[in-house]
Amino acid sequence: MMRVVVNTNYTGHSAFICKKQIAFKLMKNGWKVIYNDWENYQEYDLALFVAPDSQVEKAKKINKKIITGIIDPKVAKKRQIKECKLADFLAVTSLEQKDFFLKYNRNVFVYYHFPEIKETPKRHFKKDKIIIGYHGNKFHLNGMVNLTKALDSLTEKYNIEFWAIYNIKLLGKWKRNLPKKCPVKHIQWSEEIYYTHLSKCDIGVVPMITPINLRLGKLTSRPLSSYLKNWAGYNKEDYLIRFKYSANPGRIYPFSQLYIPVVADFFPSACQMIQDGYSGFLVYSMEGWFVALEKLILSPDLRNEMSRNLKNFIDNNCSPDINFRKFLKFIESLKK
């Protein structure tokens, strides 16, 4: 029987995943789990930390054989970088984050931070008003330039409403890049919001692309010299895309469990979860957002088909249970 200590004073979502999902599932598999023992590392085989308050260095000094892992690692401080290098593994949230952290640690496991959501079947029908829903950080609302333009253009043809679900109390009301024509409903996020509001949406959107400084964009969107063009195969029509290194598919998962079709910016994690034209749409430009949303607005059958295809793919490939079983095998490999 493996003895595990889960140490964190953090209260964010990553701590919730560590305590309520990983640790709970470990206990169900017969492992002994203790919370917040910051001194007696000699008593344990495995120590799990959440990045802000990890003690990998201390744990290793007390017990050289202990396996140490950091959930959702950070590199904002020198101490955090050192901890990442000393840990036996890092558990990140996405392909993007995995690639970033390989420079600090070669044992990087992708553990999706999917919230615990009860499957809520939904049947889409033709209706007068279509609700397009977003949930997540205000940061992505501020950056959704192309989606905002598409919403305003769609408002000229269809009866739609945009529901923005985010932490208004903590972050303030969304104002930057707010649609000018499309009606917007601002909704305070809560743990119950998935069932009280998000489940009522007809289409889910996952904007992730971060706007690029206009001066930088102009500089890199035209040939700088004939040398650059000939050497690098440069084309002024090439994509120039920016997204956070911590980009992840977490916001796609709730839509899948609520049977809501998704349109997402085409960042790497979205491309892993969504098969374009089959289980949702992957887009970038204003025209891409417009066409994808219009197809779903016009066809309840397509909304039904795509939402079910998305749910089936996630349930069969990367559900929380499947993700945990892979994690368990990963830990077992470290023991050897």
Secondary structure, 3 states (H helix, E strand, C coil): CCEEEEECCCCCHHHHHHHHHHHHHHHHCCCEEEECCCCCHHHCCEEEEEHHHCCHHHHHHHCCCCEEEEECCCCCCHHHHHHHHHCCEEEECCHHHHHHHCCCCCCEEECCCCCCCCCCCCCCCCCCCEEEEEECCHHHHHCCHHHHHHHHHHHCCCCEEEEEEECHHHHCCCCCCCCCCCCEEEEECCCCHHHHCHHHCCEEEECCCCCCCHHHHHHHCCCCCHHHHHHHCCCCCCCCCCCCCCCCCCCHHHHHHCCCCEEEECCHHHHHHCCCCCCCEEECCHHHHHHHHHHHHHCHHHHHHHHHHHHHHHHHHCCHHHHHHHHHHHHHHHHC
